Amino acid sequence: MSDENDEDAERAALNARLEKLNAALRKVDEEQAAEAAPPPERKGFTRAMRVGLNAFSEFVGAVLVSALIGWQVDKWLGTAPWLLVVMLGLGVAAGFWNVYRVAKPKGPGED
């Protein structure tokens, strides 16, 4: 009978140590999960940067392409700098139109 009491006491002590170890491991796991969690995303900022860079590239692209076309046609026809000036003006207008198109508010279902 004494052996049974000793075994029960040992089991109880072992169970208590196992519960304590499990609690400590859970605490460590929670701490590691908190450290490993990525920082919250700034979705509004990244979307605004994407739209802004897109608008900038649309504007610069339209101006550069139209200026290059005007310059090359001026070289071929010998009308320098008139077609360059005209095409540059059209490129600026197209660039502003592209910026407006990119930045205008979108309706539901559009993205």
C-alpha angles and dihedrals in degrees: 000000000000089000091055092051091049091050092048091049091049091049091049091049091047092049090049091052091047092051090049090050092048091051091050091048092049090051091051091047091051091049092049091047091051091050094045095048111110117243114264112273120246095222095171093053095047092047091049091049091049093050092044095050091045091053091047093050092047091053097044092044093053093048095046096046094048092046091051092049092049093047093049094047089048089054092050096045098033093232097127126196101002101080090043090055093045094047091045089054091049090048092053090049091048090047092053090047090052092049090050091048092050096044102041117111113267124224125234113294093022123107 
